[in-house]
Amino acid sequence: MQRVGVVDGVIGSDEQFASVAALFPHIRFESLGPGWPDRLPSRFDLILVDIDGGKPAEVEAAVRRLRAGADGTKVVAIVRHAEVATLRMLMREGCADVLTAPVSEASLALSLDTFFTPRGPAHNAAKSGQLVAILKAGGGVGATALAVQAGAMLSAKGRNVCVADLDLQFGAAALYLDMPDAATVSDCLAAGSGLKDMAFSGLLGKHRSGVSLLAAPRQLTPLETLAPAQTEALLTGLRRDFALTILDLPSVWTAWTNRALQLADRIVIVTHLSVPHLHMLDRQLGVLKAQGLDNGNLTLVCNALSSDQTASLTVKAAERALGRDFASVIPEDRKVMNAAINQGIEISAVRRGTRLEKGIGDLATLIGAGATVEPAPRGRR
């Protein structure tokens, strides 16, 4: 059995410690005492230590220990009051990973998974899960709400579904599902080259409906943080571990969003029935055509349709202007949708049998058509 030494309190409360340890039954976690000892009491595969980055003497002592370490024990440091320069220095001096405090259970689990999850042929075998990318024709069209509700519906029917919120700056899927502690894209990027081999099925949290969630970063993150190669590695891992992954993309175009769209099996563009939104949708369609992505796997969705909208602009008129039909038209029901969002639950739990539920159900059937029905892979949760 592999052994991990832990400085007291570095993971948090006893309950948090027990929760993390339960994810790794093949590992024995042992206390190192109240501080990072100069000499380890015995041989460990990895140790978890904390460092106060605001105290130069403590950082210098950590560097000396790292330089003196010659027994091959990996060190994962959780750093308080961290500056970027300090984090980089600790990595250069030999830390296997550096996390900033307070560290979430998900972030720590993802870090440990990098070192202790087997990467044999069974895990790396390619699987052909479906990838559906959700694009927004402008802001406020309700694309995220549709993504999480469609994912929840499919999961409730036995599909192995993940919603990946890649809107790095304004992603809200974690809020819509009431999963504030869900693992984030930033947590996953910390795995570096091990990203594509990460065991997402066991590490991503699940909503009560059964849908797994990869959340957007908790802090506003520059769009250039994600590169095309990282995007491909991330989507390779998600496609392997889930029968269907729904990507919630930002409305802006970048090199990495373009790569995500190229890898997608279906692209869904969500709009409202208004002249400004149709204009933005037409521009999106023009960019997709220029990228060679204007094909039969492109789906248009008109969301939150109300009688007030159709009084001045009909769906048929909009379809004629676009030269394309809407594959799905979702009726407006702000009361039910807002209640679901505010409580982080499925719309069926708010009220069953609504026209909104039927509309999203039809959309879910459409985007899940290529995904096989299968039980979720056995993970550590």
Buried (B, 14 or more C-beta within 10 A) or exposed (E): EEBBBBBEEBBBEEEBBEBBBEBBEEBBBEEBEEEBBEEBEEEBBBBBBBBBBEEEEBBEBBBEBBEEBEEEBBBBBBBBEBEEEBBEBBBEBBBBBBBBBEBBBBBBBBBBBBBBBEEEEEBEEEEEBBBBBBBBBBEEBBBBBBBBBBBBBBBBBEBBBBBBBBBBBEBBBBBBBBBEEBBBBBBBBBBEEBBBBBBBBBBBBBBBBBBBBBBBBBEEBEBEBBBBEBBBBBBBBBBBBBBBBBBBBBBEBBEBBBBBBBBBBBBBBBBBBBEEBBEBBBEBBEBBEEEEBBEEBBBBBBBBBEEEBBEEBEBEEBBEBBEBEBBBBBBBBEEBBEBBBEEBBBBBBBBEEBEBBEBBBBBBBBBBEBBEEEEBBEBBB
